[in-house]
């Protein structure tokens, strides 16, 4: 899985694709936040 994301980053990181890289970074941060919120909800169920 880490190799998959590394390949995506290497393809997007070209200078003319800075906008795409920023979208990728924002999407990754969004997924982390969603994961944390789900973990907190599961923790509250117990």
MOVEN-V534612 format. One record per backbone hydrogen bond with DSSP energy under -0.5 kcal/mol. CO is the residue of the C=O (numbers start at 1). NH is the residue of the N-H. E is the energy in kcal/mol with one decimal. If there is no record, write none. Layout:
BEGIN
CO,NH,E ; CO,NH,E
END
This chain:
BEGIN
1,5,-1.9 ; 2,6,-2.3 ; 3,7,-2.3 ; 4,8,-1.8 ; 5,9,-2.5 ; 6,10,-2.3 ; 7,11,-1.8 ; 8,12,-2.0 ; 9,13,-2.0 ; 14,17,-2.3 ; 15,18,-0.9 ; 17,21,-1.9 ; 18,22,-2.4 ; 19,23,-2.2 ; 20,24,-2.2 ; 21,25,-2.7 ; 22,26,-2.6 ; 23,27,-2.4 ; 24,28,-2.3 ; 25,29,-2.3 ; 26,30,-2.4 ; 27,31,-2.2 ; 28,32,-1.9 ; 29,33,-2.4 ; 30,34,-2.4 ; 31,35,-2.3 ; 32,36,-2.3 ; 33,37,-2.5 ; 34,38,-2.4 ; 35,39,-2.3 ; 36,40,-2.3 ; 37,41,-2.0 ; 38,42,-2.4 ; 39,43,-2.1 ; 40,44,-1.8 ; 41,45,-1.3 ; 42,46,-0.9
END
